[in-house]
């Protein structure tokens, strides 16, 4: 194995609040047959946050994710050098704010072409809607400070949400989703389950005999999501590296048991419990954990149990319950719904949404039942979690604060986490809250409290990000010659790069990506392997078809005895079927009562008929 580890220089942190847009910037973008892809990291290089990657082909400009930063550094992606109407499509890997939070900025600065879609999975579209509306509220508050201007409006938000084109885990031609794209654009895309969040996906893009895979955020440890789908082989892999320095995580099952036991023991002992966590993903995992275990409690303890979920976790849990009957949820959940008839697998009798409680939040903290509160944000940097922690410090002599997610640099959550290692008695933090009745403070202001370190517990085993052994397995499946590490702090990326160099035989180049440093992707896979993996070819294979050039094509049990003289004609016939069915299936998936299996059968039947007609037309000509 030959290898080279290169490191691109970062241009420095973008500390200003105003996004970097417009102006001239010298970017070396040379797209040709030898380099069909050029990828420009506009965020998410040596950092976790504001993930955004520009993808250039000879006929189009695309973005993969458009996130927002929640820790130190620049808030928005660096969008300098983009022209009005330049972006032909946006692909979203999942709905976390560090991957979708800057979407409205594209609208406010007119970077999207008139018909540019935002292509993503159905759950991601629904969850992103929730997250973006919440983010707009925070943005409005933040820009009330002197010297700041609101960067996007509710109109921009509505416009970009209207661009969403939801789909399933599938492979398709871009032309099926982008009506205005050049006829010469041959880009194909594929989403596969990344097991990080409901609807999360890795993304494969293929054009002109070359393929690149974006890992998105890789998970595989959830109690409610399917296993990671195997990605296709590719020339280049843009691989997340959040835990690139961690060989393997603590057992998720053991961690869930430990968190459950600590929370229940504290609550039954009269100590309130706060679990700050992501409103989307982690909150639902915790609710599902409680649901599967509370039935083992004595009846008297169950009656006293009061689990409250607040903030964005409320609407996100509704979305989870809506989508848990589909391919996006684990088979165990789908089977549970069928067997039990319970249409809300993430809820249970002792769980209440804060907005549906028969009492106020203040009354909740004064009630006889000791609460277990699940609230965003997980880093205590916003949402209701800092307000609850402030109230805990002012009201209680003893309590529990359970940290169970990643804590970014510069956040109150990281300060609490670091205090455990420093063996302090109390840790002083400024919480972005004035309490339940004090209103919301200006950005950068808040209430200073001292939190007893004895209250704080830290669990790493629930991470929704894969450790490096799983990342290595994913990379081996992709078998790339080029690996570009993204979505990770530099120390983690350096260790991940070394691990890949030692264990990934296919790789010849490993690079720690730098902000605004273009990288060229060159073909490495044989042309026939790339073509053979096109969406239409996959469907031919699924139908048992022999697509050797010049041979008859067999569909199902019936032979369609037509000879297509060129392989491209055979592929074009199948892709005609895909394009024809795309619009109808989008409607059926959303508006009909058909199951996914029913729709797949419709696809097969309709495709047989359309291809039959295409073959007959070819014969007559």
QUIGI-V569019 format. One line per field, one symbol per residue. ss: DSSP state (a for helix, b for strand, c for the rest). psi: psi as a letter, one per 40 degrees, with the letter a starting at -180 (. if undefined). A space follows every 10 residues. Layout:
# QUIGI-V569019
ss=???
psi=???
This chain:
# QUIGI-V569019
ss=ccccbbbccc cccccccccc bccccccccc ccccccbbbb bbbccccccc cbbbbbcccc bbbbbbcbcc cccccbccbc ccccccbbbb bcccccaaaa ccaaaaaacc cbbbbbbbbb baaaaaaaaa aaaaaaaaaa aacccccccc cccaaaaaaa aacbbbbccc bbbaaacccc cccccccbbb bbbccccccc bbbbbbbccb bbbbcccccc cccccccccc cccccbbbbb ccbccccccc caaaaaaaaa aaaaaaaacc cbbbbbcccc caaaaaaaaa accaaaccaa aaaacbbbbc caaaaaaaaa aaaccccccc aaaaaaaaaa cccccccccc bbbaaacccc aaaaaacccc bbbbbccccc ccccaaaaaa aaaaacccbb bbbccccccc caaaaaaaaa aacccbbbbb bccccccccc ccccccbbbb bbaaabbbcc ccccccbaaa aaaaaaaacc cbbbbbccca aaaaaaaaaa aaacccccbb bbccccccbb bcccccaaaa acccaaaaaa aacccccccc cbbbbccbbb bbbcccaaaa aaaaaaaaaa aaaaaaaaaa accccaaaaa aaaaaaaaaa aaaaaaaaaa c
psi=hiihhihihi eiigeidhih iaihhhhghh haddgdhhhh heifcfihif hhhhhhadei hihhigaiie aiaidiihei ehihedhdih hhdieideee deddddddef dhidehihhi iddddddddd dddddddddd ddeeiheiih eiiddddddd deehgiaahi iiiddeegde iidehfhiih hihefdihei iihhhhhfei iihhdahhbe eieeiiihih iiiidihhhi fdfeehdiii hddddddddd dddddddeee hihhghihdh cddddddddd deddeeiidd dddehghhhi addddddddd ddeeeaeeii dddddddddd ehegeeiide hhhdeeieii ddddeeidhh ihhhhiidef eaaedddddd dddddidiih hhhfihhihe iddddddddd defidihhih hgieideeah iiheiahhih hhdedhihhe eehehiiddd ddddddddfi dhhhhifiid dddddddddd ddehdehehh hhiihfhihh hiidiidddd deeidddddd ddefihfhhe iihhhbehhg gihhdidddd dddddddddd eddddddddd eieiiddddd dddddddddd dddddddddd .
